[in-house]
Amino acid sequence: MDSLIALLKLPVQRRLLLASLPADFADWLDYVAIIAVIVYTWGHGPLALAGLSVTLTLPYVLIGPLLAAWVDRTEIKRVLLYSNLGRGVLTLGLAVVPNFELLLVVVFFRAVVDSAFTPAKQAAIQLATPEALLLAANGLHQGVNQSSKILGPALGGLLIAAMPAQGVFVINAALSLIAFAVLLGLKLPERALTRDPHESFSRRLTGGIAEFLGNRKLLVVLAFAASAHFIWFLYDTQFAFLNDLFGYDATVFGISIAASGAGGVLGAVLAGSMRGMRPLLMMALPAVLSGTATIGLALAAMWGWSVPLPLYLAIFAVLGGTTIFMLVPYRAVIQAETPPDRIARVSAAGEAVMIVAMMAAPFIGSLIAAGWGIPAPFLTGGVLLGLLGLTGLAFALRR
């Protein structure tokens, strides 16, 4: 807790956190509105929602690394300002698009802008934070982000019931402009250049992966995080069906997602307050706990055991908390091990690897569920996550 208090005493960190509140909230506020327009206004079905999912994630793989090479050679404050401004303008565009195809175009370009904002934010956290407080910084920022995932869609759902979707888009655009206004007063330290400023673009483009390959610590935490993402998404899309198996309705499913989010906030803050523990150990321990809880849920569903609602929600909180707990040390290691003029490309490369790792997982999980029943992907994922955690523990304790 002392590290969190020390972090909040830093003026630059306070402003970054203050700007993160509307900026992260803007990522999620209009999510429900977009789906409502696609499904209820235009009458599209599951294929359209799958197209939306691809459109939201593809820019981080295809364009994020390109933009990161530019971010590493640009003033970070300028990138943060332009990206929030661009996101606000494009969100306003959602209020006037007349059809599904144009909506996907606007969503795609908004994700492109966001793929520059994300590595720039990581660079800003690195510049504004002493190395001893990196865990605390990432814990707080991850907590803000996780809170926005809970409150954003919930508030968006309430707003869509009270006003047309266009109104939600306008409100969300205003949030990005508020973040822009807050960031106007941001004063970041200058970045130290450790490479030739005339380095070729192709070298800068591939530099993110090269950093991982040339640094064992970076490579290990990326391999762990990417493997965990693949495992999580084996069963992540099956939770609604598992909820039905236990005899719970849609209301309980919504509450369980909120419990998972609340656990994520607590996990982020808890991870941020821990100092002195090795990062891989911090990632491995919650993986074992999460794997054990997931196996327990799967076996209960397979054997027809009833799970009392308080315990059911507590398990979801544990799953959400352990998931986020694993991500905080990953980001702290990247910021500690990467020179300031390479942090954007390394951050973007890591995000791209994790997205690629998880893209096939929902389809594999669906095939497992179709062949062996709904609990099967949970059992498979729980076992794999537990083994991943035990492998990480063995590696961490051996060093």
ABEGO torsion letter per residue (X at the ends): XAAAAAAAABAAAAAAAAAAAAAAAAAAAAAAAAAAAAAAAAGBBAAAAAAAAAAAAAAAAAAAAAAAAAAAABBAAAAAAAAAAAAAAAAAAAAABABAAAAAAAAAAAAAAAAAAAAAAAAAAAAABBAAAAAAAAAAAAAAAAAAAAAAAAAAAAAAAABBAAAAAAAAAAAAAAAAAAAAABBBBBBBBABBAABBAAAAAAAAAAAAAABAAAAAAAAAAAAAAAAAAAAAAAAAAAAAAAGBBAAAAAAAAAAAAAAAAAAAAAAAABBGBBAAAAAAAAAAAAAAAAAAAAAAAAAGBBBBAAAAAAAAAAAAAAAAAAAAAAAAAAAAABBAAAAAAAAAAAAAAAAAAAAAAAAAAAAAAAAAEAAAAAAAAAAAAAAAAAAAAAAAAAX
